[in-house]
Amino acid sequence: MRKSISRNLFAALVILLGCGMAWGAEVPRSEHPRPDAFRENWATLNGEWQFEIDERGNGEQRGWTSGKEFASKIVVPFCPESKLSGIGHYGLMTNVWYRRMFDLPDGMKSKRVRLHFGGVDYQAWVWVNGQLAGSHVGGSVSFNFDITPFLQDGRNELVVRAFDDTTSGRQPTGKQTHTVSEGCVYTRTTGIWQPVWLEGVGSSFVESFSIVPDPDQSRVLIDATVNGADTNLILGVQAFADGRSVGRDSCPASWRNNRLVVKLSKKKLWEPDSPFLYDLKFTLSHGKDKLDEVSSYFGLRKISIQGRLILINGRRVFQRLILDQGFYPDGVWTAPSDKALKHDIEMSMAAGFNGARLHQKVFEPRFLYWADKLGYLVWGEFPSWGFNYQPENYANYVNEWTEVLQRDRNHPAIIGWCPFNETPAAAGELQRIVLRETKAIDPTRPALETSGWTHTVAAAEVRDDHDYNQDPKAFKRRWMEFFKGGYASPMPARYGGGGAARTDLGVPFLVSEFGGIGWGTEGGWGYGNGPKSLDEFYTRYEGLVNALLENSDVCGFCYTQLTDVEQERNGLFYYDHRPKFDLNRLHAITSRRAAYEVAGPSAGQPVASAGHHWRVLVGAAADGDPGKPYRYVLSPPGADWTGEAFQDSSWQTGQAPFGTIANPRTPWKTSDIWLRRTFEWNGDSLKDAALVIFHDEDTEVYVNGRPIWNRSGFATAYEMFPISDTLKAALHKGQNTIAVHTHQTVGGQFIDLALLAEP
């Protein structure tokens, strides 16, 4: 395959001559964009294009679809916000236009010609020689058009318009800022941001295929679609291992439903530590004439779930994942080179990780190719941030996610799908729709409805949560306790079903964001208070990692993050991808064998109970009862502030929730808040008690001066905790006082709670 790609670089340079580039000029991202669907007859259109920002949005009415010379030059495939594009424009660009001329290579002149785009953010219209070839909605995935009817002898003109309105709420944007780069949103990507290329195919050709490995039966199952009107076609496929044929099958080719079953004479599994890949070659023939040939590959591996286990080929593999946001200082969403994509994976593996959450971005096929080659486990995610969860917008989300699944489902490195991240309660309906769609299109992998925050699927197959607690001891305690206690009956539905519900703890569980230790944060930020020395960093890092490696009920983790991204400075590498720390030392910590791998989960399966009949002593926002307002103060109140006798009449009054996120009733923007209010108890014997709380960040709760609950870090939704013993010791008949202190370090503030009792 590498030799084939190299041979076609000559054709690529010839095309670039047609655009006026000097002979020998470097072609950016000149490698074949799709190693999983490779044809010999291809040529890149990357390089210098004409470019124009259409501030009035009426370029089509002004005749820009053909014959218009644009004022600027841009280097494709880099977005105009990037340095590598030669533009570097950071303001909002709702409409942008591209234009270039090209000559069709000789090898394509007798073929059907497909024009491919790796990605255009967000909506694209494409004209060839002044005629509309097609349009596409969705900024994260590839698309193509058959442009054969629009081509002419000699020079051809290609014009692209891209529409991108990140502020509309109608399109998923991920971590792209809607204003300026700040906090955890960064520079936008507008327009063409992935390679553009031509491909010559036969009158009929293999349009798409699904590959399902079946290691138990030493075979691979393939469903292929054929495009074209030819009759009496034969579709064949052949598998190769180390250059030798190890299986083949063929069938009469129809429009659809072409099922091929390749029995393998050599069985070699794809494993993270031994990522063997078989080569595949499809041929479509009419008699002795070969109309099409396309090369691909596959890994013979199987993912399954058994109780709390995620198994790869029947083996427990602890997922040591790192959060990878896929940003580059000079290319924004686009890697400067194929070597950089491979290097990102090698950097992560050098630090002891065996995979990544591909976070809030759909990564390009070349990255997934290197993950397949290197045995790097990845979860495929979608850039859900920025989306307004209104039914009229659902089609945009569902259609694009469908294209993601269909493009990327053949990659063995992808071991799970996660179409949402940290979603609000309003996303619940769409999450359930998309989860059903995901499992229908690809039933071979686990699907996590959303990472962190609001889970609304009752019978989940995987669960996770995020926890940026910077205290290793408290962090370890939380996750050890999490699987040992709690209620088998669910938290009352009115609190939103968020967080990691304990009713779901019979399924595999990942702490899918943690750490985020800031280092070199001057001018930026990291989670918590940054360590003051390298030794303090290593101690904290090792403590947090060990807390999860030593927890047999956690099947994996995801550390935040691989590299710094603009002002977010909590990477293990700088934004320019230089290491911050001793990689050998990180590797020794991260790669230590996990308890999950040694013995497997120790917590039993949850047992359903008849539920509870809770009485609300102190209501949260969801209880619909403002009740007595809290007294609150934003500066240290002095000694004995938790006791009943403390005088708080000079404090301010306000209704919970307090904070800056999740629709608070009372704004709170400082680092600390102290709260007090009273409630009544009739003196009945107490059978059970629970605290429902949503806190950001460290919080301690007292009743009548006695501590009843505390946690470091923050929650991403309401969670429920048993407090029977501590509340019984503190509660008395008549008027009681609840006191709360919440300390916040970075991000948004929030505190709200409910105190529940069952007499």
C-alpha positions in Angstrom: 0.0 0.0 0.0 2.8 2.4 0.8 4.4 1.9 -2.6 1.1 2.6 -4.3 0.7 5.9 -2.4 4.2 6.9 -3.3 3.7 6.3 -7.0 0.7 8.7 -7.0 2.6 11.6 -5.5 3.8 12.3 -9.0 0.2 12.7 -10.2 -0.5 14.9 -7.2 2.4 17.3 -8.1 1.2 17.4 -11.7 -2.2 18.6 -10.6 -0.6 21.3 -8.4 1.2 22.6 -11.5 -2.3 23.4 -12.9 -2.9 25.7 -9.9 0.3 27.7 -10.6 2.5 26.1 -7.9 6.2 25.8 -8.7 7.5 22.4 -9.6 8.8 20.6 -6.6 6.7 22.7 -4.1 5.8 20.7 -1.1 2.4 19.3 -1.2 0.7 19.6 2.3 -0.8 16.4 3.7 0.0 14.5 0.4 -0.5 11.0 1.8 -3.6 9.1 0.8 -6.4 10.2 3.2 -8.1 6.8 3.4 -5.8 3.8 3.9 -9.0 1.8 4.8 -10.4 2.4 1.3 -7.4 2.9 -1.1 -7.5 3.0 -4.9 -4.4 3.3 -7.1 -6.1 5.9 -9.3 -6.2 9.0 -7.1 -4.7 12.5 -6.9 -4.6 15.1 -4.2 -6.1 18.6 -4.6 -4.3 19.9 -1.5 -2.2 23.0 -1.9 -2.9 26.6 -2.8 -6.4 27.7 -3.5 -8.0 31.1 -4.0 -10.0 32.2 -0.9 -12.6 34.9 -0.1 -14.6 35.8 3.1 -18.2 36.6 2.0 -19.2 39.1 4.7 -22.6 39.8 3.1 -23.4 36.1 2.5 -24.6 36.8 -1.0 -21.6 35.5 -3.1 -23.9 33.2 -5.1 -26.0 36.2 -6.2 -22.9 38.0 -7.1 -21.8 35.3 -9.4 -19.0 33.7 -7.3 -19.9 30.2 -8.4 -17.8 30.5 -11.5 -15.2 32.8 -13.1 -14.7 34.9 -10.0 -11.0 35.5 -9.0 -10.8 35.6 -5.2 -8.6 38.1 -3.5 -6.7 35.8 -1.1 -4.7 32.6 -1.2 -5.2 29.7 1.2 -3.3 26.5 1.7 -5.8 23.6 1.8 -6.5 21.5 3.9 -5.8 24.0 6.7 -8.7 26.1 8.0 -8.4 29.9 7.6 -8.0 30.4 11.3 -4.7 28.5 11.3 -1.2 29.7 10.6 -0.6 26.9 8.2 -3.4 28.1 5.9 -1.5 31.4 5.3 -4.7 33.3 6.4 -4.7 33.4 10.3 -8.1 35.1 10.5 -9.7 34.6 14.0 -12.9 36.5 13.7 -16.3 34.9 12.9 -16.5 33.8 9.2 -20.1 32.7 8.5 -19.5 32.3 4.7 -16.2 31.5 3.0 -15.4 30.6 -0.6 -12.6 28.6 -2.2 -11.6 28.3 -5.9 -9.0 26.4 -7.8 -8.3 25.1 -11.3 -7.2 21.6 -12.1 -6.4 19.3 -15.0 -7.7 15.8 -14.9 -4.9 13.2 -14.8 -4.7 11.0 -17.9 -5.6 7.9 -15.9 -9.0 9.4 -14.9 -10.1 10.6 -18.3 -11.9 7.3 -19.2 -13.2 6.8 -15.7 -16.0 8.0 -13.4 -14.4 10.7 -11.2 -15.3 11.1 -7.6 -14.4 14.3 -5.8 -13.7 13.7 -2.1 -13.7 16.1 0.9 -12.3 14.8 4.2 -14.2 17.5 6.1 -15.8 20.9 5.6 -17.2 22.8 8.6 -20.1 23.1 8.5 -22.3 23.2 5.3 -20.7 22.9 1.9 -21.9 23.6 -1.7 -19.6 22.5 -4.6 -19.6 23.7 -8.2 -17.6 22.2 -11.0 -17.3 24.4 -14.1 -20.2 26.5 -12.9 -22.6 23.6 -12.3 -23.7 22.5 -8.8 -22.2 19.1 -8.1 -23.8 18.7 -4.7 -24.0 19.9 -1.1 -23.4 18.4 2.3 -24.4 19.2 5.9 -22.0 18.3 8.8 -18.5 19.5 9.6 -17.0 16.3 11.0 -17.1 13.7 8.4 -16.1 12.9 4.8 -18.3 13.2 1.7 -17.9 12.9 -2.0 -19.7 13.6 -5.3 -19.5 12.0 -8.7 -18.4 15.0 -10.9 -18.0 13.1 -14.2 -21.0 14.9 -15.9 -19.5 18.3 -15.1 -15.9 17.8 -16.3 -14.5 19.2 -19.5 -11.4 18.7 -21.6 -8.4 20.7 -20.4 -8.8 23.0 -17.4 -11.5 22.5 -14.9 -12.8 25.0 -12.3 -13.7 23.9 -8.7 -15.5 26.3 -6.4 -16.6 25.6 -2.8 -18.8 27.7 -0.5 -18.8 26.8 3.2 -21.4 28.1 5.7 -20.5 27.9 9.4 -22.5 29.5 12.1 -21.1 28.3 15.4 -23.4 30.6 17.4 -26.7 29.2 16.0 -27.1 26.2 18.3 -28.2 24.2 15.2 -24.8 22.6 14.7 -22.5 20.7 17.0 -19.3 22.6 17.5 -17.3 20.8 20.2 -14.6 22.8 21.8 -14.7 25.6 19.2 -15.3 28.9 20.8 -18.4 31.0 19.8 -16.5 34.2 20.7 -12.8 34.2 21.7 -10.6 31.4 22.9 -11.1 31.2 26.7 -11.6 28.6 29.4 -12.0 25.2 27.8 -13.2 26.4 24.4 -10.6 27.2 21.7 -10.0 28.6 18.2 -12.7 27.8 15.7 -12.3 25.8 12.5 -14.2 27.1 9.5 -14.5 25.6 6.0 -12.2 23.0 4.5 -10.1 21.4 7.3 -9.3 17.9 5.8 -7.8 16.8 2.5 -9.5 17.1 -0.9 -8.8 14.6 -3.5 -9.9 13.0 -6.8 -10.5 9.3 -7.4 -11.1 7.4 -10.7 -13.4 4.4 -10.6 -15.1 2.1 -13.1 -18.6 2.3 -14.5 -19.5 0.2 -11.5 -17.5 0.3 -8.3 -17.5 -0.8 -4.7 -19.1 2.1 -2.9 -19.0 1.0 0.7 -18.5 -2.0 2.9 -18.9 -3.1 6.5 -16.3 -5.5 8.0 -17.3 -7.6 11.1 -14.5 -9.8 12.4 -15.5 -13.2 13.9 -12.5 -14.6 15.7 -14.5 -17.4 17.3 -15.1 -18.9 13.8 -11.8 -17.7 12.3 -13.6 -15.7 9.7 -14.7 -12.2 8.7 -18.1 -11.1 7.6 -18.4 -8.4 4.9 -21.4 -6.5 3.6 -20.7 -4.4 0.5 -22.7 -2.0 -1.6 -22.1 -1.6 -5.4 -22.7 1.6 -7.3 -23.4 1.3 -11.0 -25.7 -0.1 -13.6 -23.6 -2.9 -15.0 -25.1 -6.4 -15.0 -23.5 -9.8 -14.6 -20.9 -8.5 -12.1 -18.8 -10.6 -9.8 -17.7 -9.1 -6.4 -14.7 -10.8 -4.9 -12.6 -10.3 -1.8 -9.3 -11.8 -0.7 -7.6 -11.6 2.7 -3.8 -11.6 3.1 -1.6 -12.2 6.1 2.1 -11.2 5.8 1.6 -11.0 2.0 0.1 -14.5 1.6 -3.5 -15.2 0.7 -5.4 -16.7 3.6 -9.0 -16.6 2.4 -11.4 -15.5 -0.2 -15.0 -15.3 -1.3 -17.1 -14.0 -4.1 -20.7 -13.5 -5.1 -22.8 -12.2 -8.0 -22.8 -8.4 -7.3 -26.1 -6.7 -6.9 -27.0 -3.1 -6.0 -27.0 -3.9 -2.2 -27.0 -6.9 0.2 -23.7 -8.4 -1.1 -22.7 -10.7 1.7 -19.2 -12.2 1.7 -17.8 -14.6 4.2 -14.1 -15.1 4.3 -12.8 -18.2 6.1 -9.3 -17.6 7.4 -6.7 -20.3 7.1 -4.4 -18.3 9.4 -5.8 -17.0 12.7 -4.0 -14.2 14.3 -5.8 -11.8 16.7 -5.6 -8.1 16.9 -4.6 -7.3 20.5 -3.5 -4.0 22.0 0.0 -5.4 22.6 0.1 -7.3 19.3 -2.0 -5.4 16.7 -1.9 -7.7 13.7 -3.7 -6.5 10.6 -4.9 -8.6 7.7 -5.0 -6.9 4.3 -8.1 -7.0 2.1 -8.6 -6.5 -1.6 -12.0 -6.1 -3.2 -12.4 -6.6 -7.0 -15.5 -6.0 -9.1 -15.4 -7.7 -12.5 -17.5 -8.0 -15.6 -16.3 -11.2 -17.3 -12.5 -10.7 -17.8 -12.8 -7.0 -17.3 -11.9 -5.6 -13.9 -14.0 -2.6 -13.3 -12.8 -1.7 -9.8 -10.2 -2.6 -7.2 -10.0 -1.2 -3.7 -7.7 -2.2 -0.8 -8.5 -2.2 2.9 -7.6 -4.1 6.0 -9.1 -5.5 9.3 -8.1 -6.7 12.7 -9.5 -10.0 14.0 -10.8 -9.0 17.4 -14.0 -9.2 19.4 -15.4 -6.9 22.2 -17.9 -8.3 24.7 -19.4 -7.3 28.0 -19.9 -9.8 30.8 -21.4 -8.2 33.9 -18.9 -5.6 35.0 -16.3 -6.6 32.5 -15.4 -5.2 29.1 -13.4 -8.0 27.3 -11.2 -7.8 24.3 -10.9 -11.2 22.8 -12.2 -12.6 26.1 -9.4 -10.9 28.1 -9.7 -8.2 30.7 -7.7 -5.2 29.5 -7.6 -2.2 31.8 -8.2 0.9 29.6 -5.4 3.4 30.4 -6.9 6.2 28.3 -5.8 9.8 27.9 -8.0 12.7 26.8 -6.9 13.8 23.3 -8.6 16.9 22.0 -6.8 16.9 18.6 -5.8 20.6 18.5 -2.5 21.8 17.0 -0.9 25.2 17.5 -0.3 25.8 13.8 -3.2 23.7 12.3 -6.0 24.1 14.9 -8.1 21.0 14.1 -5.8 19.8 11.3 -2.6 17.9 12.0 0.4 19.5 10.2 1.5 16.1 8.9 0.7 12.4 8.9 3.9 12.0 11.0 2.3 14.2 13.7 -0.8 12.0 13.9 1.4 8.9 14.5 3.6 10.8 16.9 0.6 11.8 19.1 -0.1 8.1 19.7 3.5 7.3 20.3 3.7 10.2 22.8 0.8 8.8 24.7 2.1 5.2 24.7 5.5 6.5 25.9 3.7 7.8 29.0 2.2 4.4 29.7 -1.3 4.8 28.1 -2.9 2.2 25.8 -5.6 4.4 24.3 -7.5 7.7 24.3 -10.9 9.3 24.5 -11.0 11.2 21.2 -12.6 14.2 22.8 -15.3 16.5 21.3 -13.9 15.9 17.8 -14.2 13.3 15.1 -10.7 12.3 14.3 -9.6 11.8 10.7 -9.2 8.3 9.2 -5.4 8.7 9.1 -5.3 8.9 12.9 -7.5 5.9 13.2 -5.2 4.0 10.7 -2.2 4.6 13.0 -4.3 3.6 16.0 -5.1 0.3 14.2 -1.4 -0.2 13.3 -0.1 0.6 16.8 -2.7 -1.2 18.9 -4.1 1.9 20.4 -7.6 1.7 22.0 -9.9 4.6 21.2 -13.4 5.7 22.0 -15.1 7.5 19.1 -16.8 10.7 20.3 -18.8 13.5 18.6 -18.4 17.3 19.1 -21.8 17.6 21.0 -20.9 21.0 22.7 -22.6 24.0 21.2 -25.7 22.1 20.2 -29.2 23.4 21.2 -31.2 20.3 22.1 -34.5 21.3 20.4 -36.4 18.7 18.3 -36.2 20.9 15.2 -32.4 20.4 15.3 -32.3 16.7 15.9 -31.9 15.8 12.2 -28.6 17.6 11.9 -27.2 15.6 14.8 -28.6 12.2 13.8 -27.6 12.4 10.2 -24.0 13.4 10.9 -23.5 10.9 13.6 -24.8 8.2 11.2 -22.1 9.2 8.7 -19.5 9.0 11.5 -20.5 5.4 12.3 -20.7 4.3 8.7 -17.2 5.8 7.9 -15.3 4.6 11.0 -16.9 1.3 12.1 -14.3 -0.9 10.4 -11.4 0.3 12.6 -10.4 -2.3 15.1 -8.9 0.3 17.4 -12.3 1.8 18.1 -13.6 -0.1 21.1 -16.6 2.0 22.0 -18.8 4.9 20.9 -19.8 8.0 22.9 -21.9 10.4 21.0 -22.3 13.0 23.8 -20.2 14.6 26.5 -21.4 16.4 29.7 -24.9 17.0 28.5 -27.7 18.8 30.2 -31.0 17.2 31.1 -32.6 18.7 27.9 -30.4 16.3 25.9 -32.1 13.2 27.3 -34.5 12.5 24.4 -31.9 12.9 21.7 -29.4 10.8 23.7 -31.9 7.9 23.7 -32.6 8.3 20.0 -28.9 8.4 19.1 -28.0 5.5 21.4 -30.6 3.2 19.7 -29.3 4.3 16.3 -25.7 3.6 17.3 -26.5 0.1 18.5 -28.5 -0.6 15.4 -25.7 0.5 13.0 -22.9 -1.1 15.0 -24.0 -3.8 17.5 -20.4 -5.0 17.8 -19.2 -2.4 20.3 -20.4 -0.9 23.6 -22.1 2.5 23.4 -22.0 5.0 26.2 -24.9 7.4 25.9 -23.0 10.4 27.3 -19.8 10.8 29.2 -20.4 12.4 32.6 -23.4 14.4 33.7 -26.9 13.5 32.7 -27.6 9.8 32.1 -31.2 9.1 31.2 -31.0 5.5 29.8 -32.2 3.1 32.5 -30.6 -0.1 31.3 -27.1 1.1 30.4 -24.4 -1.3 29.2 -21.5 1.0 30.3 -21.4 3.8 32.8 -18.8 6.5 33.6 -18.3 9.7 35.6 -15.9 12.6 35.8 -14.0 13.5 38.9 -11.2 16.2 39.1 -10.6 15.8 42.8 -6.9 16.7 43.4 -6.6 15.0 46.8 -5.5 11.4 46.1 -6.7 10.1 49.5 -10.2 11.6 49.1 -10.3 10.6 45.5 -9.4 7.0 46.3 -11.9 6.9 49.2 -14.8 8.1 47.0 -14.3 5.5 44.3 -13.7 2.7 46.8 -16.9 3.6 48.7 -18.8 4.2 45.5 -19.1 0.5 44.7 -19.6 -0.7 48.2 -22.6 1.2 49.4 -25.5 3.3 48.3 -29.1 2.4 47.5 -30.2 -0.3 45.2 -33.4 1.7 44.6 -32.9 4.8 42.3 -32.5 8.4 43.3 -35.9 10.1 42.9 -36.4 10.9 39.2 -37.1 14.6 39.9 -33.4 15.2 40.6 -32.6 14.4 36.9 -31.0 10.9 37.0 -27.6 12.5 36.5 -24.2 11.4 37.6 -23.4 7.7 37.8 -26.5 6.2 39.3 -25.7 3.3 41.7 -28.5 1.3 40.1 -26.2 1.0 37.1 -23.2 -0.4 38.9 -23.7 -3.9 37.6 -22.1 -2.8 34.3 -18.6 -1.8 33.4 -17.6 1.5 34.9 -14.9 4.0 33.8 -13.7 7.2 35.5 -13.6 8.9 32.1 -12.1 12.2 33.2 -9.8 12.8 36.1 -6.5 14.5 36.9 -6.0 17.6 34.9 -3.1 18.6 37.1 -2.0 22.1 36.0 1.7 22.6 35.3 3.2 25.7 33.7 -0.2 27.5 33.9 1.1 31.1 33.8 -1.4 32.9 31.6 -3.8 29.9 31.6 -5.3 27.4 33.9 -5.4 23.8 35.2 -7.7 21.9 37.6 -7.2 22.6 41.3 -4.2 24.2 42.9 -1.1 23.4 40.8 1.8 21.5 42.4 4.7 23.7 43.5 7.4 21.3 42.4 8.0 18.4 40.1 8.2 16.0 43.1 4.8 17.3 44.2 3.4 16.7 40.7 4.7 13.1 40.5 3.3 12.4 44.0 -0.1 13.7 43.1 -0.2 12.0 39.7 0.9 8.7 41.1 -1.7 8.9 43.9 -4.6 9.7 41.6 -3.6 7.0 39.1 -3.0 4.4 41.8 -6.4 5.1 43.3 -8.0 3.7 40.1 -5.4 1.0 39.3 -6.0 -0.4 42.8 -9.8 -0.3 42.4 -10.9 -3.7 41.0 -14.4 -2.4 40.1 -13.1 0.3 37.7 -12.4 -1.1 34.2 -10.5 1.9 33.0 -9.7 5.6 33.3 -9.1 8.6 31.2 -6.5 11.2 32.3 -6.9 14.8 31.3 -5.0 15.4 29.1 -2.4 14.6 26.4 -1.3 18.2 25.5 -2.0 21.7 26.6 -4.6 23.4 24.4 -4.2 27.1 24.1 -4.9 28.5 27.6 -5.8 25.1 29.2 -2.4 24.0 30.7 -3.0 20.6 32.2 -1.4 18.4 29.5 1.4 15.9 30.0 2.9 17.6 27.0 3.1 21.3 26.0 0.9 22.6 23.2 3.8 22.2 20.8 3.9 18.5 21.8 7.1 18.6 23.8 7.1 16.5 27.0 6.7 18.4 30.3 7.8 15.4 32.4 10.1 12.4 32.5 8.2 9.9 30.2 9.9 6.9 31.7 8.7 7.9 35.2 5.2 8.5 33.9 5.2 5.2 32.1 6.2 3.3 35.2 3.3 4.8 37.1 0.6 4.6 34.4 1.4 1.1 33.1 1.4 -0.7 36.5 -0.9 -3.7 36.4 -4.4 -2.9 37.5 -6.4 -4.8 40.1 -9.1 -5.2 37.5 -6.7 -7.1 35.3 -5.4 -9.3 38.2 -8.6 -10.4 39.9 -11.5 -8.6 38.2 -14.4 -6.8 39.9 -15.0 -7.5 43.6 -18.4 -5.8 44.2 -21.4 -7.9 43.7 -24.3 -7.2 41.4 -26.9 -4.7 42.8 -30.1 -6.1 44.2 -33.3 -4.3 43.5 -35.2 -3.2 46.6 -38.8 -2.0 47.1 -37.7 1.6 47.2 -38.0 4.3 49.8 -40.7 6.7 50.9 -38.7 9.8 51.5 -39.8 12.8 53.5 -38.1 16.0 52.4 -36.5 17.8 55.3 -34.5 20.3 53.2 -35.5 20.7 49.6 -33.4 21.2 46.5 -34.6 23.1 43.4 -36.1 20.0 41.9 -38.4 19.6 45.0 -40.2 22.8 43.9 -40.2 24.1 47.5 -38.0 27.2 48.1 -38.9 26.8 51.8 -36.9 29.0 54.1 -34.2 31.0 52.3 -30.6 30.2 53.3 -28.5 32.8 55.1 -25.2 33.0 53.3 -21.9 34.8 53.5 -18.9 35.0 51.1 -16.1 35.6 53.6 -15.0 33.4 56.5 -17.6 33.6 59.2 -15.4 32.7 62.2 -15.5 29.9 64.7 -18.6 27.8 65.6 -20.5 28.9 62.4 -22.0 25.4 62.0 -23.7 25.4 65.4 -27.3 26.2 66.3 -26.4 29.1 68.6 -24.4 31.0 66.0 -25.8 34.4 65.1 -26.3 34.7 61.3 -28.8 37.6 61.2 -26.2 39.9 59.5 -25.7 37.4 56.6 -27.4 37.8 53.3 -30.5 35.7 52.3 -31.0 33.8 49.1 -32.7 30.7 47.6 -30.7 27.7 46.4 -29.2 26.8 44.0 -26.3 29.2 44.4 -23.6 29.6 41.6 -22.9 30.5 38.0 -23.9 27.3 36.2 -27.1 25.1 35.8 -29.6 28.0 36.3 -28.9 29.1 39.9 -31.5 31.1 41.8 -28.9 33.1 43.6 -25.6 34.2 41.9 -22.4 33.2 43.6 -19.1 34.1 41.8 -16.4 34.0 44.6 -14.2 31.1 45.6 -16.2 30.3 48.8 -19.7 30.3 50.1 -21.1 29.5 53.6 -24.8 28.6 54.0 -27.2 28.1 56.9 -30.9 27.5 57.3 -33.2 25.7 59.8 -35.7 22.9 59.3 -38.1 20.9 61.5 -38.1 17.2 62.6 -41.0 15.7 64.6 -38.9 13.3 66.5 -40.0 10.1 64.9 -37.4 7.3 64.9 -35.3 7.5 61.7 -35.2 4.4 59.5 -33.0 5.8 56.8 -31.6 9.1 55.5 -30.0 10.4 52.3 -28.3 13.5 51.0 -28.9 14.5 47.4 -26.3 17.0 46.3 -24.9 18.8 43.2 -21.7 20.5 44.3 -18.9 22.3 42.5 -16.4 22.0 44.2 -15.3 20.8 47.7 -18.2 20.7 50.1 -18.9 19.9 53.7 -22.3 19.6 55.3 -23.2 19.9 59.0 -26.4 19.4 61.1 -26.5 21.1 64.5 -22.7 21.5 64.4 -22.0 17.9 63.6 -20.4 16.9 60.3 -22.7 14.6 58.3 -21.0 14.5 54.9 -18.0 15.9 52.9 -16.4 15.5 49.5 -13.5 17.0 47.6 -13.8 17.7 43.9 -17.0 18.4 42.0 -20.1 16.6 40.8 -21.5 17.0 37.3 -25.1 16.4 38.4 -27.2 15.5 41.4 -26.0 12.4 43.3 -27.4 10.6 46.2 -25.5 9.4 49.3 -26.6 7.4 52.4 -26.1 9.4 55.6 -28.3 7.5 58.1 -25.7 7.0 60.8 -24.3 10.6 60.8 -27.8 12.2 60.6 -29.2 10.1 63.4 -26.3 11.3 65.6 -27.0 14.9 64.8 -30.8 15.2 64.5 -33.2 16.1 67.3 -36.9 16.9 67.7 -37.9 20.4 66.8 -35.9 23.0 65.0 -32.5 21.9 63.5 -29.8 23.8 61.6 -28.1 22.7 58.4 -24.8 24.4 57.5 -22.9 24.1 54.3 -19.5 25.3 53.1 -18.5 25.0 49.4 -15.0 25.9 48.0 -14.5 26.4 44.3 -11.1 26.7 42.5 -11.7 26.8 38.7 -14.6 26.8 36.3 -18.3 27.4 37.3 -19.7 27.4 40.9 -22.7 25.5 42.1 -24.3 24.2 45.3 -27.7 22.7 45.9 -28.9 19.9 48.1 -31.8 18.0 49.5 -31.9 16.3 52.9 -34.2 13.2 52.8 -35.5 11.0 55.7 -37.6 7.9 56.0 -39.2 7.5 59.4 
